[in-house]
């Protein structure tokens, strides 16, 4: 599998990232809003989207969250 970088932890970026993780890819999700990254690192989704919390939990070992574009 590949390492995938996603810019943006909103509805499109985060959902895309968790779907890639579900497929077995290692995913780095980058955003510019510190509160969003802190929430995700704590296992909380910063918006409501059916199924996303379960996907985040199931794929936690393949998901990384950052504020630094150098990490992506």
Secondary structure, 3 states (H helix, E strand, C coil): CCEEEEECCCHHHHHHHHHHHHCCCEEEEECCCHHHHHHHHCCCCCCCCCCHHHHHHHCHHHEEEECCHHHC
